[in-house]
Amino acid sequence: MKIYTKTGDKGYTSLIGGTRVPKHHLRIESYGTVDELNSYIGLIRDQDISVYDKDLLKQIQDRLFTIGSSLAADPEKSRMVIPDLHAEDIELLEKEMDRMNETLPELRHFILPGGSNAISYCHIARCVCRRAERLSVHLAEESTVDEKVNIYLNRLSDYLFTLARMIGHLNKVPENQWIPRL
């Protein structure tokens, strides 16, 4: 099977269901940003972090493929069975944040990204996740988007922030607190 098809050479691509749309279509931007996020999650997994966190991040990558499939499908024409997000997927992120927050010091300041590669990659992924969420929320105003997609992306960005803090805490990397200049 060839990777290139040449069907997108004129700036259009197909959604699941066959509908052709411009490559700048909001639906394409939405799932393309989720794909970008998934790549950054892979970069975090490649860092020197716990096996537990690597395994959880792999589950998150799977859920992001689910989200990408959902966003790539034409809600009017697709007959393909698309995997679903479940409430338990969102609850897992919440439980993980609660677990990490039991160990972390109370958050009293805004935190500037940085401190180590792993921490910085978590913050980059968090920012990309927020962008994916904004695009998905925008798309939901114009078309059908499973509401669990937006909730999951919202929780995931919070999880990535908490993971950045936890990685720093475990590695004794001080947080870069933002102290505003007055």
Backbone as JSON, one array per atom type, in Angstrom:
{
  "sequence": "MKIYTKTGDKGYTSLIGGTRVPKHHLRIESYGTVDELNSYIGLIRDQDISVYDKDLLKQIQDRLFTIGSSLAADPEKSRMVIPDLHAEDIELLEKEMDRMNETLPELRHFILPGGSNAISYCHIARCVCRRAERLSVHLAEESTVDEKVNIYLNRLSDYLFTLARMIGHLNKVPENQWIPRL",
  "N": [[0.84, -1.18, 0.0], [0.6, 2.17, -0.88], [1.73, 5.13, 0.7], [1.26, 7.71, -0.15], [-1.45, 9.27, -1.85], [-2.23, 11.17, -3.6], [-4.68, 12.38, -3.68], [-5.11, 14.61, -2.19], [-3.83, 16.72, -3.31], [-4.87, 19.07, -4.35], [-5.67, 20.54, -2.23], [-7.8, 19.56, -0.77], [-9.42, 17.18, 1.34], [-10.67, 14.0, 2.54], [-13.32, 13.32, 4.76], [-14.21, 10.81, 7.22], [-16.66, 8.95, 5.86], [-16.72, 10.07, 3.46], [-17.15, 12.72, 2.6], [-15.79, 15.54, 1.01], [-13.6, 18.05, 2.01], [-12.07, 21.32, 2.45], [-8.59, 21.44, 3.33], [-8.14, 23.23, 5.35], [-10.4, 23.25, 6.83], [-12.44, 23.52, 9.73], [-12.98, 21.12, 11.07], [-10.87, 19.5, 10.2], [-8.7, 20.96, 11.19], [-9.27, 20.59, 13.88], [-9.03, 17.73, 14.39], [-6.47, 17.44, 13.46], [-4.96, 18.92, 15.26], [-5.37, 17.45, 17.55], [-3.95, 15.2, 16.78], [-1.38, 16.32, 16.68], [-1.08, 16.87, 19.41], [-1.09, 14.24, 20.36], [1.36, 13.38, 19.39], [3.12, 14.92, 20.92], [2.53, 13.85, 23.41], [3.62, 11.34, 23.03], [6.29, 12.11, 22.97], [6.64, 12.91, 25.61], [6.34, 10.42, 26.83], [8.7, 9.26, 26.02], [10.57, 10.24, 27.71], [12.53, 10.21, 30.76], [10.64, 8.96, 32.8], [8.29, 7.5, 35.13], [7.37, 4.03, 34.74], [4.71, 3.56, 35.24], [3.53, 6.08, 34.66], [4.22, 6.2, 31.95], [2.71, 4.07, 30.94], [0.1, 4.98, 31.49], [0.08, 7.27, 29.91], [0.2, 6.07, 27.42], [-2.34, 4.92, 27.31], [-3.79, 7.28, 27.22], [-2.94, 8.23, 24.74], [-4.2, 6.35, 23.13], [-6.87, 7.06, 23.62], [-6.84, 9.57, 22.49], [-6.58, 8.9, 19.81], [-9.09, 7.81, 19.48], [-10.63, 10.11, 19.88], [-9.68, 11.63, 17.71], [-10.64, 10.04, 15.6], [-13.38, 10.32, 15.96], [-13.68, 13.09, 15.54], [-12.87, 13.2, 12.9], [-14.87, 12.09, 11.44], [-17.64, 12.5, 9.31], [-20.49, 13.73, 10.63], [-22.96, 13.5, 9.46], [-22.81, 11.67, 7.34], [-21.12, 9.48, 7.8], [-20.92, 6.02, 8.18], [-19.35, 4.33, 9.47], [-18.34, 2.46, 12.26], [-17.28, 4.08, 15.02], [-14.86, 4.19, 17.59], [-15.78, 4.81, 21.0], [-15.58, 7.4, 23.48], [-15.65, 7.08, 27.02], [-17.34, 7.83, 30.08], [-15.76, 6.9, 32.12], [-13.19, 7.24, 31.15], [-12.72, 9.95, 31.43], [-13.04, 10.15, 34.18], [-10.82, 8.65, 35.01], [-8.66, 10.38, 34.46], [-9.27, 12.4, 36.28], [-9.06, 11.01, 38.72], [-6.35, 10.37, 38.66], [-5.2, 12.91, 38.79], [-6.1, 13.67, 41.32], [-4.76, 11.75, 42.85], [-2.05, 12.46, 42.4], [-2.07, 15.04, 43.44], [-2.3, 14.59, 46.13], [0.27, 14.27, 46.99], [1.69, 16.45, 46.05], [2.89, 19.8, 46.76], [0.8, 22.47, 47.97], [-0.64, 24.55, 45.55], [0.34, 27.77, 45.09], [1.11, 29.8, 43.46], [1.21, 31.04, 40.09], [2.74, 29.03, 37.57], [5.7, 29.08, 35.75], [6.49, 27.58, 32.67], [8.94, 24.98, 32.39], [12.11, 23.66, 33.59], [12.92, 21.04, 33.27], [13.45, 18.76, 30.51], [11.32, 16.88, 30.38], [9.35, 18.1, 31.98], [8.96, 20.48, 30.54], [8.03, 19.46, 28.08], [5.58, 18.42, 28.94], [4.25, 20.8, 29.5], [4.19, 21.99, 26.95], [2.59, 20.11, 25.63], [0.28, 20.48, 27.15], [-0.47, 23.08, 26.36], [-0.96, 22.67, 23.61], [-3.04, 20.89, 23.89], [-4.99, 22.56, 25.03], [-5.42, 24.23, 22.83], [-6.45, 22.34, 21.03], [-8.79, 21.77, 22.39], [-10.09, 24.31, 22.27], [-10.52, 24.49, 19.5], [-12.17, 22.27, 19.08], [-14.39, 22.92, 20.66], [-15.24, 25.17, 19.25], [-15.88, 23.91, 16.82], [-18.02, 22.37, 17.73], [-19.97, 24.28, 17.97], [-20.77, 24.58, 15.4], [-21.26, 22.1, 14.31], [-21.85, 18.57, 14.88], [-20.39, 17.33, 17.77], [-19.21, 15.01, 19.99], [-19.96, 15.56, 23.32], [-18.33, 14.56, 25.32], [-15.82, 14.59, 24.24], [-14.91, 17.27, 24.36], [-14.95, 17.63, 27.13], [-13.1, 15.67, 27.93], [-10.72, 16.65, 26.72], [-10.49, 19.03, 28.12], [-10.04, 18.08, 30.77], [-7.71, 16.64, 30.28], [-5.77, 18.59, 29.71], [-5.52, 19.73, 32.22], [-4.59, 17.5, 33.6], [-2.08, 17.16, 32.35], [-0.76, 19.46, 33.2], [-0.67, 18.92, 35.95], [0.82, 16.57, 35.89], [3.26, 17.59, 34.97], [4.01, 19.09, 37.2], [4.25, 16.99, 39.05], [6.3, 15.4, 37.99], [8.41, 17.19, 38.25], [8.42, 17.46, 41.04], [9.04, 14.81, 41.9], [11.59, 14.62, 40.89], [12.91, 16.51, 42.24], [13.01, 19.12, 41.23], [12.82, 22.49, 41.4], [9.81, 24.43, 41.28], [9.12, 26.84, 38.78], [8.12, 29.61, 39.82], [5.84, 32.18, 39.05], [6.32, 35.39, 39.81], [4.82, 38.29, 39.84], [6.0, 41.35, 38.47], [5.76, 44.33, 40.06]],
  "CA": [[0.0, 0.0, 0.0], [1.36, 3.41, -0.94], [1.36, 6.14, 1.68], [0.72, 8.88, -0.84], [-2.59, 8.96, -2.71], [-2.36, 12.31, -4.5], [-6.05, 12.91, -3.66], [-5.13, 15.88, -1.47], [-2.93, 17.67, -3.97], [-5.57, 20.32, -4.67], [-6.05, 21.23, -1.0], [-9.0, 18.97, -0.19], [-9.25, 15.86, 1.92], [-11.95, 13.34, 2.81], [-13.71, 12.91, 6.11], [-14.79, 9.47, 7.28], [-17.99, 9.1, 5.3], [-16.52, 10.44, 2.06], [-17.29, 14.15, 2.31], [-14.54, 16.25, 0.71], [-13.57, 19.39, 2.61], [-10.74, 21.93, 2.36], [-7.69, 21.02, 4.4], [-8.19, 24.21, 6.42], [-11.72, 23.13, 7.47], [-12.36, 23.46, 11.19], [-12.94, 19.71, 11.5], [-9.51, 19.03, 9.93], [-7.87, 21.64, 12.2], [-9.55, 19.98, 15.19], [-8.38, 16.43, 14.59], [-5.03, 17.61, 13.23], [-4.37, 19.4, 16.51], [-5.37, 16.28, 18.44], [-2.82, 14.38, 16.32], [-0.18, 17.01, 17.16], [-1.05, 16.61, 20.85], [-0.7, 12.84, 20.54], [2.8, 13.3, 19.14], [3.8, 15.45, 22.11], [2.37, 12.85, 24.49], [4.66, 10.35, 22.75], [7.58, 12.69, 23.37], [6.69, 12.82, 27.08], [6.55, 9.0, 27.14], [10.09, 8.93, 25.73], [11.42, 10.83, 28.74], [12.85, 9.37, 31.92], [9.54, 9.03, 33.76], [7.94, 6.17, 35.65], [6.66, 3.09, 33.86], [3.29, 3.8, 35.49], [3.13, 7.23, 33.87], [4.32, 5.84, 30.53], [1.55, 3.23, 30.61], [-1.08, 5.83, 31.48], [0.17, 8.13, 28.72], [-0.15, 5.25, 26.25], [-3.8, 4.86, 27.31], [-4.24, 8.6, 26.77], [-2.72, 8.27, 23.29], [-5.28, 5.57, 22.54], [-8.1, 7.86, 23.69], [-6.7, 10.65, 21.53], [-6.92, 8.32, 18.51], [-10.55, 7.72, 19.5], [-11.13, 11.47, 19.67], [-9.37, 11.97, 16.32], [-11.59, 9.33, 14.73], [-14.69, 10.97, 16.13], [-13.65, 14.39, 14.88], [-12.63, 13.01, 11.46], [-16.05, 11.51, 10.82], [-18.74, 13.38, 8.94], [-21.6, 13.27, 11.46], [-24.15, 13.29, 8.63], [-22.66, 10.64, 6.31], [-20.3, 8.33, 8.17], [-21.6, 4.82, 8.68], [-18.32, 3.55, 10.12], [-18.41, 2.4, 13.72], [-16.15, 4.81, 15.59], [-14.76, 3.91, 19.02], [-16.38, 5.83, 21.87], [-15.05, 7.77, 24.79], [-16.56, 6.72, 28.1], [-17.22, 8.66, 31.28], [-14.64, 6.36, 32.9], [-11.95, 7.81, 30.62], [-12.6, 11.26, 32.08], [-12.85, 9.88, 35.61], [-9.44, 8.2, 35.22], [-7.81, 11.58, 34.53], [-9.57, 13.07, 37.55], [-8.49, 10.21, 39.82], [-4.89, 10.51, 38.6], [-4.85, 14.23, 39.31], [-6.32, 13.62, 42.77], [-3.67, 10.95, 43.41], [-0.82, 13.25, 42.38], [-2.23, 16.21, 44.31], [-2.1, 14.18, 47.53], [1.71, 14.35, 47.25], [2.23, 17.75, 45.63], [2.63, 20.94, 47.63], [-0.31, 23.32, 47.56], [-0.3, 25.5, 44.48], [0.11, 29.12, 45.6], [1.53, 30.76, 42.45], [1.25, 30.56, 38.72], [4.02, 28.37, 37.32], [6.29, 29.27, 34.43], [6.94, 26.3, 32.13], [10.38, 24.71, 32.36], [12.73, 22.96, 34.71], [13.57, 19.87, 32.66], [12.79, 18.44, 29.24], [10.04, 16.21, 30.61], [8.41, 19.11, 32.47], [8.66, 21.39, 29.43], [7.17, 18.75, 27.12], [4.23, 18.38, 29.52], [3.64, 22.12, 29.32], [3.89, 22.16, 25.53], [1.42, 19.27, 25.36], [-0.86, 21.14, 27.79], [-0.87, 24.19, 25.5], [-1.55, 22.09, 22.4], [-4.32, 20.33, 24.32], [-5.92, 23.69, 25.15], [-5.77, 24.64, 21.46], [-7.36, 21.31, 20.5], [-10.09, 21.98, 23.05], [-10.73, 25.5, 21.7], [-10.99, 24.17, 18.15], [-13.28, 21.32, 19.2], [-15.54, 23.69, 21.16], [-15.7, 25.95, 18.1], [-16.53, 22.98, 15.9], [-19.29, 21.96, 18.33], [-20.94, 25.34, 17.7], [-21.18, 24.51, 14.0], [-21.52, 20.73, 13.88], [-21.98, 17.62, 15.97], [-19.19, 16.85, 18.44], [-19.54, 14.34, 21.25], [-19.57, 16.46, 24.41], [-17.25, 13.95, 26.1], [-14.55, 14.99, 23.62], [-14.5, 18.55, 24.94], [-14.68, 17.41, 28.56], [-11.85, 14.92, 28.03], [-9.62, 17.54, 26.4], [-10.36, 19.95, 29.24], [-9.4, 17.37, 31.87], [-6.37, 16.24, 29.89], [-4.84, 19.7, 29.88], [-5.26, 19.83, 33.67], [-3.75, 16.36, 33.94], [-0.72, 17.42, 31.87], [-0.19, 20.44, 34.13], [-0.39, 18.22, 37.21], [1.94, 15.66, 35.62], [4.49, 18.41, 34.94], [4.36, 19.38, 38.59], [4.63, 15.75, 39.72], [7.63, 15.03, 37.49], [9.35, 18.09, 38.91], [8.46, 17.1, 42.47], [9.76, 13.55, 42.06], [12.99, 14.83, 40.51], [13.42, 17.62, 43.07], [13.21, 20.3, 40.4], [11.96, 23.54, 41.94], [8.87, 25.03, 40.34], [9.4, 28.21, 38.34], [6.97, 30.4, 40.21], [5.73, 33.51, 38.47], [6.13, 36.46, 40.79], [4.64, 39.45, 38.98], [6.73, 42.57, 38.74], [4.79, 45.39, 40.36]],
  "C": [[0.89, 1.25, 0.0], [0.82, 4.38, 0.1], [0.73, 7.34, 0.99], [-0.39, 8.45, -1.8], [-2.8, 10.0, -3.8], [-3.76, 12.92, -4.5], [-6.14, 14.25, -2.93], [-4.31, 16.97, -2.12], [-3.58, 19.02, -4.28], [-6.11, 21.01, -3.41], [-7.32, 20.73, -0.35], [-8.66, 17.59, 0.36], [-10.63, 15.29, 2.24], [-12.12, 13.07, 4.29], [-14.14, 11.45, 6.06], [-16.26, 9.63, 6.9], [-17.94, 9.62, 3.87], [-16.63, 11.91, 1.73], [-15.92, 14.78, 2.1], [-14.64, 17.66, 1.28], [-12.18, 19.98, 2.41], [-9.89, 21.52, 3.55], [-7.63, 22.02, 5.56], [-9.53, 24.18, 7.17], [-11.54, 22.95, 8.97], [-12.3, 22.03, 11.71], [-11.53, 19.14, 11.3], [-8.54, 19.66, 10.94], [-8.04, 20.98, 13.56], [-8.82, 18.65, 15.34], [-6.89, 16.48, 14.28], [-4.32, 18.08, 14.49], [-4.36, 18.3, 17.55], [-4.22, 15.34, 18.07], [-1.5, 14.99, 16.78], [0.0, 16.76, 18.66], [-0.57, 15.19, 21.12], [0.8, 12.65, 20.33], [3.59, 13.84, 20.33], [3.66, 14.51, 23.3], [3.41, 11.74, 24.29], [6.03, 10.83, 23.17], [7.72, 12.65, 24.9], [6.98, 11.37, 27.49], [8.0, 8.59, 26.92], [11.07, 9.49, 26.76], [11.66, 9.84, 29.87], [11.8, 9.59, 33.0], [9.16, 7.62, 34.16], [7.22, 5.33, 34.6], [5.15, 3.28, 34.02], [2.8, 4.96, 34.64], [3.2, 6.94, 32.37], [3.12, 5.01, 30.1], [0.27, 4.06, 30.55], [-1.08, 6.74, 30.25], [-0.15, 7.34, 27.44], [-1.67, 5.09, 26.16], [-4.39, 6.18, 26.8], [-4.06, 8.72, 25.26], [-3.81, 7.48, 22.57], [-6.58, 6.38, 22.51], [-8.03, 9.02, 22.7], [-6.95, 10.15, 20.1], [-8.44, 8.18, 18.4], [-11.16, 9.08, 19.21], [-10.88, 11.9, 18.22], [-10.32, 11.31, 15.35], [-12.96, 9.97, 14.77], [-14.74, 12.3, 15.4], [-13.48, 14.28, 13.37], [-13.85, 12.48, 10.71], [-17.09, 12.58, 10.5], [-19.97, 12.91, 9.72], [-22.87, 12.97, 10.67], [-24.04, 12.05, 7.74], [-21.9, 9.4, 6.74], [-21.16, 7.2, 8.72], [-20.62, 3.91, 9.43], [-18.55, 3.58, 11.64], [-17.12, 3.01, 14.26], [-16.07, 4.44, 17.08], [-15.29, 5.1, 19.83], [-15.5, 6.16, 23.04], [-16.1, 7.37, 25.82], [-16.35, 7.68, 29.26], [-16.04, 8.2, 32.13], [-13.29, 6.9, 32.43], [-11.68, 9.17, 31.27], [-12.32, 11.07, 33.57], [-11.43, 9.41, 35.91], [-8.5, 9.4, 35.34], [-8.03, 12.31, 35.85], [-8.95, 12.32, 38.73], [-6.97, 10.34, 39.84], [-4.45, 11.87, 39.12], [-5.02, 14.26, 40.83], [-5.2, 12.86, 43.46], [-2.39, 11.77, 43.49], [-0.91, 14.43, 43.36], [-2.14, 15.87, 45.79], [-0.64, 14.35, 47.94], [2.26, 15.75, 47.0], [1.97, 18.84, 46.67], [1.47, 21.76, 47.08], [0.18, 24.34, 46.53], [-0.66, 26.9, 44.95], [0.47, 30.2, 44.58], [1.26, 30.17, 41.07], [2.65, 29.99, 38.49], [4.46, 28.65, 35.9], [6.76, 27.91, 33.92], [8.46, 26.19, 32.16], [10.84, 23.98, 33.59], [13.47, 21.72, 34.26], [12.86, 19.61, 31.34], [11.42, 17.83, 29.46], [8.97, 17.21, 31.07], [7.99, 20.03, 31.31], [7.77, 20.72, 28.39], [5.75, 18.62, 27.64], [3.53, 19.71, 29.31], [3.32, 22.41, 27.85], [2.64, 21.35, 25.17], [0.16, 19.9, 25.95], [-1.37, 22.28, 26.9], [-1.52, 23.7, 24.21], [-2.92, 21.51, 22.72], [-5.37, 21.44, 24.46], [-6.35, 24.18, 23.77], [-6.73, 23.64, 20.84], [-8.75, 21.48, 21.1], [-10.81, 23.2, 22.45], [-11.3, 25.21, 20.31], [-12.2, 23.24, 18.2], [-14.55, 22.01, 19.71], [-16.12, 24.55, 20.03], [-16.45, 25.06, 17.11], [-17.9, 22.57, 16.42], [-20.37, 23.02, 18.16], [-21.51, 25.25, 16.3], [-21.65, 23.13, 13.57], [-21.62, 19.84, 15.11], [-20.6, 17.19, 16.46], [-19.65, 16.22, 19.74], [-19.07, 15.21, 22.4], [-18.46, 15.88, 25.28], [-15.88, 14.3, 25.52], [-14.05, 16.28, 24.26], [-14.19, 18.42, 26.43], [-13.34, 16.71, 28.73], [-10.65, 15.84, 27.77], [-9.39, 18.56, 27.52], [-9.64, 19.3, 30.41], [-7.96, 17.01, 31.54], [-5.38, 17.38, 30.05], [-4.52, 19.9, 31.36], [-4.36, 18.69, 34.14], [-2.29, 16.62, 33.54], [-0.02, 18.46, 32.74], [0.22, 19.76, 35.43], [0.77, 17.25, 37.03], [3.25, 16.42, 35.57], [4.95, 18.72, 36.36], [4.88, 18.13, 39.3], [6.03, 15.31, 39.27], [8.68, 15.91, 38.15], [9.52, 17.74, 40.38], [9.29, 15.84, 42.71], [11.25, 13.69, 41.77], [13.63, 16.0, 41.24], [13.82, 18.83, 42.24], [12.27, 21.38, 40.93], [11.03, 24.11, 40.87], [9.29, 26.46, 40.03], [8.18, 29.05, 38.64], [7.0, 31.76, 39.52], [5.41, 34.48, 39.59], [6.02, 37.75, 39.97], [5.46, 40.65, 39.43], [5.7, 43.68, 38.95], [5.44, 46.74, 40.39]]
}
